[in-house]
Amino acid sequence: MKNIFSIDVEDWFNILGFPGSLSISEWDALPSRIEANFIRLLDVVGEKDIKVTCFFVGYFAERFPALLKEAVKRGHEIASHGYVHNLVYEMTPDEFFMDAEKSRKIIEDIGGRAVKGYRAAGFSVTEETPWYFEKLVEAGYRYDSSVFPADRQHGGLKTGIFHPYVINTGGGEIIEFPMTITKIFNASMCFFGGGYLRFFPYQITKFMSQKVMKEGRPVIFYVHPREIDPEHPRLNMGTMKRFKSYVNLKSTEAKVRKILSDFEITTFEDFIKENNLHGGK
Ligand SMILES: [Zn+2]
């Protein structure tokens, strides 16, 4: 069983779910660090002969088209992380559809290849957004990797399904790759990306990844370019959120290297092909 490694391509100021979250109208004025961080992350991935999936925020694809083109040139899969990077449950179905479609088209135009995958900002598909999958199919997506099937500060949808599955919406099918969760003493936990990956010692992430693989599921790893940049500016937030957002930034690059050496990695696109999964209208 191969595992999947993904990068959510966004900047240091794109952290969501706290009162001081910054919206897109404020981003232009901020010093960007995404170019150096994303290329460095691609260089780390490039130390092995590995292809990964890059979920671009449409705004950054438009502002830094060279980054998207570089990902394509190096053979990685390009996918969409929305255009404005807003929480899904704070959008209307129409706003969500337009945002998802816009980002897909921009990324396809710049990258020169089809975009099949979507990841929601903050894994924010919830019980409040029952229209989510239908709108994604309508916006031209074949797969989604946004359901977080456990408790989470924002987002989270307790489907009880931990493996990839096909959802039949009114308008067509979409393949869902829920974020990887495993049960420990009856608690559903993630060890494989973002703050979870930074917080836990690597040996725990490794052990839990092997457990997931034994359960017959791929592990879906995910990182953000800011997470290998300990020097990035900090946003003003409460103590708990600050801890989750900034813990162990210094050791994350080394953890990424270990994941890429210890596990067999592929993209969502290739996993779908190799496992003969189907989605689409
Ligand atoms: Zn994001």
Residues whose N, C-alpha, C, O or C-beta is under 5 A from the ligand:
A	BS01	ZN	D8 E10 A121 G122
